[in-house]
Amino acid sequence: MRSKSVSKIGVEDIIGAGLTIQEAQTFHAKLKLAIESFDIPAKNAKEVWRKIWTEKLLEPTHPHALHQLVYYGVYANWDSVSNGPPLYWFPSK
């Protein structure tokens, strides 16, 4: 099963990952701002992930499902054979 591209993640997906409606709307707006500078987020996965990380969009207190949703969305079209393993990090307090 392929993950949904980060640019296709909607408020409903974020709610499904464990945030309240208000939290999901706020997070979604921040996520869209973080990726809007990339013409094609799928072709700039490392840079998109780096921006999400440097802006601290994901927090250790967020549900693990949200971290997974965003991570797999960023790397939905990543070719590990050509590009090697994708960047990642473990959230900590």
FIDODO-596057 format. One record per atom (N, C-alpha, C): chain; x, y, z; residue number from 0; atom name. Coordinates in steps of 0.02 Angstrom, whole numbers, plus 50000, padded with zeros to 5 digits. Each point is the difference from the previous one (the first is absolute). Layout:
BEGIN
NODE,A,X,Y,Z,NUM,CA
...
//
This chain:
BEGIN
NODE,A,50042,49941,50000,0,N
NODE,A,49958,50059,50000,0,CA
NODE,A,50044,50062,50000,0,C
NODE,A,49987,50045,49954,1,N
NODE,A,50038,50062,49996,1,CA
NODE,A,49969,50051,50048,1,C
NODE,A,50044,50041,50027,2,N
NODE,A,49977,50054,50044,2,CA
NODE,A,49977,50059,49959,2,C
NODE,A,49957,50040,50029,3,N
NODE,A,49976,50061,49968,3,CA
NODE,A,50056,50052,50002,3,C
NODE,A,50012,50034,49944,4,N
NODE,A,50051,50052,49997,4,CA
NODE,A,49985,50054,50052,4,C
NODE,A,50052,50030,50027,5,N
NODE,A,49992,50051,50052,5,CA
NODE,A,49955,50057,49976,5,C
NODE,A,50004,50016,49936,6,N
NODE,A,49958,50055,49975,6,CA
NODE,A,49926,49981,49996,6,C
NODE,A,49985,49936,50007,7,N
NODE,A,49931,49976,49997,7,CA
NODE,A,49971,49985,50070,7,C
NODE,A,50041,50007,50052,8,N
NODE,A,49976,49988,50068,8,CA
NODE,A,49949,50054,50018,8,C
NODE,A,49941,49979,50022,9,N
NODE,A,49948,50046,50017,9,CA
NODE,A,49985,50001,50075,9,C
NODE,A,49957,50046,50020,10,N
NODE,A,49981,50006,50070,10,CA
NODE,A,49972,49934,50026,10,C
NODE,A,49960,49966,49959,11,N
NODE,A,49971,49936,50021,11,CA
NODE,A,50053,49948,50016,11,C
NODE,A,50054,50000,49960,12,N
NODE,A,50055,49953,50012,12,CA
NODE,A,50033,50015,50067,12,C
NODE,A,50008,50063,50014,13,N
NODE,A,50033,50022,50062,13,CA
NODE,A,49957,49983,50061,13,C
NODE,A,49934,50009,49992,14,N
NODE,A,49954,49980,50054,14,CA
NODE,A,50005,49925,50010,14,C
NODE,A,50004,49962,49946,15,N
NODE,A,50007,49928,50003,15,CA
NODE,A,50064,49978,50035,15,C
NODE,A,50050,50044,49999,16,N
NODE,A,50064,49986,50033,16,CA
NODE,A,50000,50019,50073,16,C
NODE,A,49944,50028,50024,17,N
NODE,A,49993,50010,50072,17,CA
NODE,A,49994,50072,50025,17,C
NODE,A,49998,50049,49956,18,N
NODE,A,49991,50069,50023,18,CA
NODE,A,49926,50018,50001,18,C
NODE,A,49983,50049,50041,19,N
NODE,A,49931,50026,50001,19,CA
NODE,A,49989,50040,49936,19,C
NODE,A,49938,50017,49987,20,N
NODE,A,49985,50039,49940,20,CA
NODE,A,50039,50065,49999,20,C
NODE,A,49999,50037,50055,21,N
NODE,A,50036,50064,50002,21,CA
NODE,A,50075,49990,49992,21,C
NODE,A,50027,49951,50035,22,N
NODE,A,50072,49986,49994,22,CA
NODE,A,50017,49980,49928,22,C
NODE,A,49957,49960,49970,23,N
NODE,A,50012,49977,49931,23,CA
NODE,A,49999,50058,49951,23,C
NODE,A,49953,50045,50009,24,N
NODE,A,49996,50058,49955,24,CA
NODE,A,50062,50044,50006,24,C
NODE,A,50023,50011,50061,25,N
NODE,A,50060,50040,50012,25,CA
NODE,A,50061,49965,49971,25,C
NODE,A,50007,49935,50013,26,N
NODE,A,50057,49962,49975,26,CA
NODE,A,50000,50000,49924,26,C
NODE,A,49942,49989,49970,27,N
NODE,A,49994,49998,49927,27,CA
NODE,A,50023,50066,49969,27,C
NODE,A,49979,50055,50029,28,N
NODE,A,50020,50066,49975,28,CA
NODE,A,50076,50008,50004,28,C
NODE,A,50030,49979,50055,29,N
NODE,A,50073,50004,50008,29,CA
NODE,A,50036,49954,49951,29,C
NODE,A,49973,49941,49990,30,N
NODE,A,50030,49953,49953,30,CA
NODE,A,49998,50028,49929,30,C
NODE,A,49944,50029,49980,31,N
NODE,A,49995,50029,49933,31,CA
NODE,A,50049,50057,49992,31,C
NODE,A,50008,50042,50051,32,N
NODE,A,50050,50054,49997,32,CA
NODE,A,50070,49973,49993,32,C
NODE,A,50015,49945,50035,33,N
NODE,A,50067,49971,49998,33,CA
NODE,A,50017,49973,49931,33,C
NODE,A,49951,49973,49964,34,N
NODE,A,50015,49969,49936,34,CA
NODE,A,49985,50044,49940,34,C
NODE,A,49968,50057,50010,35,N
NODE,A,49979,50041,49943,35,CA
NODE,A,50058,50028,49959,35,C
NODE,A,50059,50006,50030,36,N
NODE,A,50056,50028,49963,36,CA
NODE,A,50031,49950,49952,36,C
NODE,A,49978,49938,50003,37,N
NODE,A,50026,49948,49956,37,CA
NODE,A,49950,49988,49944,37,C
NODE,A,50022,50011,49937,38,N
NODE,A,49955,49990,49943,38,CA
NODE,A,49971,49929,49999,38,C
NODE,A,50044,49952,50009,39,N
NODE,A,49979,49930,49999,39,CA
NODE,A,50029,49967,50062,39,C
NODE,A,49963,49999,50056,40,N
NODE,A,50027,49972,50062,40,CA
NODE,A,50029,49930,49992,40,C
NODE,A,49970,49959,49958,41,N
NODE,A,50023,49931,49991,41,CA
NODE,A,50071,49997,49972,41,C
NODE,A,50020,50050,49961,42,N
NODE,A,50067,50001,49971,42,CA
NODE,A,50050,50032,50046,42,C
NODE,A,49978,50029,50054,43,N
NODE,A,50043,50034,50048,43,CA
NODE,A,49990,49972,50070,43,C
NODE,A,49992,49935,50005,44,N
NODE,A,49982,49969,50063,44,CA
NODE,A,50049,50016,50056,44,C
NODE,A,50065,49996,49987,45,N
NODE,A,50048,50015,50053,45,CA
NODE,A,49993,50071,50025,45,C
NODE,A,49991,50047,49954,46,N
NODE,A,49993,50070,50020,46,CA
NODE,A,49935,50013,50036,46,C
NODE,A,49946,49968,49978,47,N
NODE,A,49935,50006,50034,47,CA
NODE,A,50006,49973,50071,47,C
NODE,A,50029,49941,50007,48,N
NODE,A,50007,49970,50067,48,CA
NODE,A,50043,50044,50044,48,C
NODE,A,50055,50026,49972,49,N
NODE,A,50044,50044,50039,49,CA
NODE,A,49963,50062,50024,49,C
NODE,A,49958,50028,49956,50,N
NODE,A,49962,50060,50019,50,CA
NODE,A,49949,49984,50055,50,C
NODE,A,49966,49944,49994,51,N
NODE,A,49952,49979,50051,51,CA
NODE,A,50036,49991,50067,51,C
NODE,A,50059,49971,49997,52,N
NODE,A,50040,49988,50061,52,CA
NODE,A,50026,50066,50029,52,C
NODE,A,50029,50044,49960,53,N
NODE,A,50028,50062,50026,53,CA
NODE,A,49947,50047,50026,53,C
NODE,A,49940,49997,49972,54,N
NODE,A,49945,50042,50025,54,CA
NODE,A,49965,49968,50059,54,C
NODE,A,50023,49941,50021,55,N
NODE,A,49971,49964,50057,55,CA
NODE,A,49924,49991,49994,55,C
NODE,A,49979,49985,49939,56,N
NODE,A,49929,49990,49987,56,CA
NODE,A,49974,49939,50039,56,C
NODE,A,50039,49947,50000,57,N
NODE,A,49982,49941,50038,57,CA
NODE,A,50032,50005,50069,57,C
NODE,A,49961,49986,50051,58,N
NODE,A,50024,50005,50069,58,CA
NODE,A,49999,49931,50032,58,C
NODE,A,50042,49989,50050,59,N
NODE,A,50000,49935,50034,59,CA
NODE,A,49932,49982,50031,59,C
NODE,A,49961,50051,50016,60,N
NODE,A,49934,49987,50030,60,CA
NODE,A,49947,49981,49949,60,C
NODE,A,50014,50009,49936,61,N
NODE,A,49952,49979,49949,61,CA
NODE,A,49996,49924,49997,61,C
NODE,A,49942,49974,49982,62,N
NODE,A,49993,49927,49995,62,CA
NODE,A,50049,49972,49948,62,C
NODE,A,50024,49940,50014,63,N
NODE,A,50046,49966,49954,63,CA
NODE,A,49969,49994,49931,63,C
NODE,A,49935,49989,49997,64,N
NODE,A,49966,49993,49936,64,CA
NODE,A,50007,50063,49957,64,C
NODE,A,50003,50059,50031,65,N
NODE,A,50009,50062,49963,65,CA
NODE,A,50071,50003,49972,65,C
NODE,A,50048,49982,50040,66,N
NODE,A,50070,49998,49977,66,CA
NODE,A,50005,49954,49939,66,C
NODE,A,49969,49942,50005,67,N
NODE,A,50002,49952,49944,67,CA
NODE,A,49965,50028,49939,67,C
NODE,A,49942,50029,50009,68,N
NODE,A,49962,50028,49944,68,CA
NODE,A,50042,50050,49961,68,C
NODE,A,50031,50047,50036,69,N
NODE,A,50039,50052,49967,69,CA
NODE,A,50063,49970,49969,69,C
NODE,A,50035,49959,50037,70,N
NODE,A,50063,49970,49975,70,CA
NODE,A,49987,49960,49936,70,C
NODE,A,49952,49955,50003,71,N
NODE,A,49985,49959,49941,71,CA
NODE,A,49971,50042,49943,71,C
NODE,A,49967,50055,50017,72,N
NODE,A,49975,50045,49948,72,CA
NODE,A,50057,50036,49964,72,C
NODE,A,50049,50022,50039,73,N
NODE,A,50057,50034,49970,73,CA
NODE,A,50038,49952,49954,73,C
NODE,A,50009,49939,50022,74,N
NODE,A,50039,49951,49962,74,CA
NODE,A,49957,49951,49960,74,C
NODE,A,49939,50019,49984,75,N
NODE,A,49954,49955,49964,75,CA
NODE,A,50028,49976,49934,75,C
NODE,A,50038,50041,49966,76,N
NODE,A,50027,49983,49934,76,CA
NODE,A,50076,49991,50001,76,C
NODE,A,50028,49990,50058,77,N
NODE,A,50073,49994,50008,77,CA
NODE,A,50025,49934,49971,77,C
NODE,A,50053,50004,49961,78,N
NODE,A,50031,49940,49971,78,CA
NODE,A,50062,49984,50040,78,C
NODE,A,49995,49954,50047,79,N
NODE,A,50056,49982,50043,79,CA
NODE,A,50058,49968,49962,79,C
NODE,A,49984,49967,49945,80,N
NODE,A,50053,49969,49960,80,CA
NODE,A,50045,50053,49970,80,C
NODE,A,49969,50052,49973,81,N
NODE,A,50039,50054,49968,81,CA
NODE,A,50027,50051,50049,81,C
NODE,A,49960,50015,50052,82,N
NODE,A,50017,50055,50046,82,CA
NODE,A,50027,49979,50067,82,C
NODE,A,50000,49936,50015,83,N
NODE,A,50019,49977,50066,83,CA
NODE,A,49943,50009,50048,83,C
NODE,A,50011,49985,50064,84,N
NODE,A,49946,50006,50048,84,CA
NODE,A,49980,50073,50012,84,C
NODE,A,49936,50012,50013,85,N
NODE,A,49978,50069,50013,85,CA
NODE,A,50024,50025,50068,85,C
NODE,A,50002,50065,50007,86,N
NODE,A,50018,50031,50064,86,CA
NODE,A,49945,49984,50051,86,C
NODE,A,50018,49998,50062,87,N
NODE,A,49951,49990,50053,87,CA
NODE,A,50029,50027,50065,87,C
NODE,A,49958,50001,50051,88,N
NODE,A,50024,50016,50067,88,CA
NODE,A,49950,49970,50049,88,C
NODE,A,50024,49992,50061,89,N
NODE,A,49957,49974,50053,89,CA
NODE,A,49981,50059,50044,89,C
NODE,A,49935,50014,50008,90,N
NODE,A,49980,50055,50042,90,CA
NODE,A,50020,49988,50073,90,C
NODE,A,50021,50052,50032,91,N
NODE,A,50018,49995,50071,91,CA
NODE,A,49975,50062,50036,91,C
NODE,A,49998,49996,50065,92,N
NODE,A,49975,50057,50039,92,CA
NODE,A,50054,50050,50011,92,C
//
